Amino acid sequence: MKILIFASPRSGSTALTDALSRLFNIKRNLEPFNPLNTKGLTEDQINTIANNIPDNTVVKVLSVHRPRKWYLNFINQFDKVIYLTRADMQAAIESFHYAYNHIDLNESGYPDGSKWHIGYTFNSSNVTMDKWITEHIDDCIEEVKTVAYINKKSYIIYEDLFSEDINTFNKTLDYIDLDIDKIKLRELLHPSKSIEKLINLKL
């Protein structure tokens, strides 16, 4: 089985990738087409990677790392595609801003550096968001929705996947449509394990 998570940044995609990898006992592949991972590669080399995703793997990609037409072709090789984004764009922007600008996180390496996914607190008071981050998050979110629409699929959102309400969580899993142990997945994706503990002191 090959599973693809087509996501926008800071949407819980790494946590979901890890959880599915553990529950199905399959390999994980995080952002193989991130520009930092494909630096120096030719298009032919990138396509070779794309065409040789092994079975029993869950792959996470971010929605704007490759052109839409390219992704639409890439998606076809997967048994299950999960479209994941976030309803609260401002929270996604703040989360990305923190991760991108925190020196310790940048030193860990991106995207596989674990410090990109550790718990943290963030005070958004007196913080000026970089314009490119705002535009990047907006583009990523819209691309997830657009590609899901083109493929006549529903997308799920971070807020439901990590919801305190168990019924909301279970309904979200219905959209994922995988034969999965909901109780075990809930343990791995419990709201208490969310990496974000945002402290917003804006008045």
C-alpha positions as CSV (number, residue, x, y, z in Angstrom):
1,M,0.0,0.0,0.0
2,K,1.2,3.5,-0.9
3,I,-0.3,6.5,0.9
4,L,0.2,10.1,0.0
5,I,-0.4,13.1,2.3
6,F,-0.8,16.2,0.1
7,A,-0.6,19.1,2.6
8,S,0.0,22.7,3.4
9,P,2.6,23.6,6.0
10,R,1.9,23.5,9.7
11,S,-1.2,21.3,9.2
12,G,-0.2,18.3,11.3
13,S,1.0,16.5,8.2
14,T,4.3,15.2,9.8
15,A,2.4,13.9,12.8
16,L,-0.1,12.1,10.6
17,T,2.7,10.7,8.4
18,D,4.4,9.3,11.5
19,A,1.2,7.9,12.9
20,L,0.2,6.1,9.7
21,S,3.8,4.8,9.4
22,R,3.6,3.3,12.8
23,L,0.1,1.9,12.6
24,F,0.5,0.3,9.2
25,N,4.2,-0.6,9.9
26,I,5.3,1.0,6.6
27,K,8.1,3.4,5.7
28,R,7.7,7.1,5.7
29,N,9.1,9.6,3.3
30,L,9.0,13.3,4.3
31,E,9.0,16.0,1.5
32,P,11.1,14.3,-1.1
33,F,10.5,17.2,-3.5
34,N,11.3,20.0,-1.1
35,P,13.7,22.3,-3.0
36,L,16.3,21.7,-0.3
37,N,16.1,18.0,-1.0
38,T,16.2,18.3,-4.8
39,K,18.9,21.0,-4.9
40,G,21.3,20.1,-7.7
41,L,19.0,17.4,-9.2
42,T,17.9,17.5,-12.8
43,E,14.2,17.1,-13.7
44,D,15.0,13.6,-15.0
45,Q,16.5,12.7,-11.6
46,I,13.5,14.2,-9.7
47,N,11.1,12.2,-12.0
48,T,13.1,9.1,-11.3
49,I,12.6,9.5,-7.6
50,A,8.9,10.2,-8.2
51,N,8.5,7.1,-10.3
52,N,10.2,4.8,-7.9
53,I,8.3,5.3,-4.6
54,P,8.4,1.8,-3.1
55,D,5.3,-0.1,-1.9
56,N,4.4,0.1,1.8
57,T,5.4,3.7,2.1
58,V,3.5,6.8,3.3
59,V,4.8,10.0,1.6
60,K,4.2,13.5,2.7
61,V,4.5,16.3,0.2
62,L,3.8,20.1,0.5
63,S,1.5,21.3,-2.2
64,V,3.6,23.9,-3.9
65,H,6.9,22.1,-4.0
66,R,6.2,20.9,-7.6
67,P,3.9,22.3,-10.3
68,R,0.2,21.3,-10.1
69,K,0.3,19.4,-13.4
70,W,3.3,17.4,-12.2
71,Y,1.6,16.5,-8.9
72,L,-1.7,15.5,-10.6
73,N,0.3,12.8,-12.5
74,F,2.3,11.9,-9.4
75,I,-0.8,11.3,-7.3
76,N,-2.1,8.6,-9.6
77,Q,0.4,6.0,-8.4
78,F,-1.0,6.0,-4.8
79,D,-3.6,3.8,-3.3
80,K,-4.8,6.5,-1.0
81,V,-4.4,10.3,-1.1
82,I,-5.1,12.4,2.0
83,Y,-5.6,16.1,1.4
84,L,-4.7,18.0,4.5
85,T,-4.7,21.7,5.3
86,R,-5.7,24.2,7.9
87,A,-8.8,26.4,8.4
88,D,-7.1,29.0,10.6
89,M,-4.6,30.5,8.2
90,Q,-3.4,33.0,10.7
91,A,-2.4,30.3,13.1
92,A,-0.6,28.5,10.3
93,I,1.3,31.7,9.4
94,E,2.3,32.3,13.0
95,S,3.4,28.7,13.4
96,F,5.5,28.8,10.2
97,H,6.9,32.2,11.2
98,Y,8.1,30.8,14.5
99,A,9.6,27.7,13.1
100,Y,11.3,29.6,10.2
101,N,12.8,32.3,12.4
102,H,13.8,30.4,15.5
103,I,17.6,29.9,15.3
104,D,17.6,26.5,17.0
105,L,14.9,25.2,14.6
106,N,16.9,26.3,11.5
107,E,20.0,24.7,12.9
108,S,18.2,21.4,13.0
109,G,17.8,21.3,9.2
110,Y,14.6,21.4,7.2
111,P,12.3,19.5,6.7
112,D,13.6,16.4,8.5
113,G,15.0,18.1,11.5
114,S,13.0,17.0,14.4
115,K,13.1,20.5,16.1
116,W,10.7,21.7,13.4
117,H,8.1,19.6,15.1
118,I,8.8,20.0,18.9
119,G,6.4,21.6,21.2
120,Y,6.7,25.3,21.7
121,T,4.9,28.5,22.9
122,F,4.5,31.6,20.8
123,N,3.6,35.1,21.8
124,S,2.3,36.8,18.7
125,S,2.3,40.3,20.3
126,N,4.5,42.8,18.5
127,V,5.5,40.4,15.8
128,T,5.5,41.5,12.2
129,M,4.9,38.6,9.9
130,D,7.1,38.3,6.8
131,K,5.0,39.0,3.7
132,W,6.4,36.1,1.8
133,I,5.4,33.7,4.6
134,T,1.8,35.0,4.5
135,E,1.7,34.6,0.7
136,H,3.4,31.2,0.9
137,I,0.9,29.8,3.4
138,D,-2.1,31.2,1.4
139,D,-0.8,29.7,-1.8
140,C,-0.2,26.3,-0.2
141,I,-3.7,26.1,1.4
142,E,-5.4,27.1,-1.8
143,E,-3.4,24.6,-3.8
144,V,-4.5,21.7,-1.5
145,K,-8.1,22.7,-1.9
146,T,-7.8,23.1,-5.7
147,V,-6.0,19.8,-6.3
148,A,-8.6,18.0,-4.0
149,Y,-11.4,19.6,-6.0
150,I,-9.8,18.6,-9.4
151,N,-9.6,15.0,-8.1
152,K,-13.2,15.2,-6.8
153,K,-12.0,14.5,-3.2
154,S,-12.6,16.1,0.1
155,Y,-9.8,17.6,2.2
156,I,-9.5,17.4,5.9
157,I,-8.3,20.1,8.3
158,Y,-5.9,20.3,11.2
159,E,-8.5,21.6,13.5
160,D,-10.7,18.5,13.1
161,L,-7.8,16.0,13.1
162,F,-6.6,17.4,16.5
163,S,-10.1,18.3,17.8
164,E,-10.9,17.8,21.5
165,D,-14.2,16.4,20.3
166,I,-14.0,12.7,19.6
167,N,-17.0,12.7,17.3
168,T,-15.3,15.4,15.1
169,F,-12.1,13.3,15.1
170,N,-13.9,10.1,14.1
171,K,-15.8,11.9,11.3
172,T,-12.5,13.2,9.9
173,L,-11.2,9.6,9.8
174,D,-14.3,8.7,7.7
175,Y,-13.0,11.1,5.1
176,I,-9.6,9.5,5.2
177,D,-11.3,6.2,4.5
178,L,-8.6,3.8,5.7
179,D,-9.0,0.6,7.6
180,I,-7.4,1.9,10.7
181,D,-7.6,1.5,14.5
182,K,-9.2,4.8,15.5
183,I,-8.4,4.4,19.1
184,K,-4.7,3.9,18.5
185,L,-4.6,6.8,16.0
186,R,-6.4,9.0,18.5
187,E,-3.7,8.2,21.0
188,L,-1.0,9.2,18.5
189,L,-2.8,12.4,17.4
190,H,-4.3,13.4,20.7
191,P,-4.8,17.2,21.1
192,S,-2.5,17.2,24.1
193,K,0.3,16.2,21.8
194,S,-0.2,19.1,19.3
195,I,3.1,20.9,18.9
196,E,1.5,24.3,19.2
197,K,0.7,26.1,22.4
198,L,0.0,29.6,21.0
199,I,-0.1,32.5,23.4
200,N,-1.8,35.3,21.6
201,L,-1.7,38.5,23.6
202,K,-2.9,40.9,20.8
203,L,-5.5,43.4,22.0
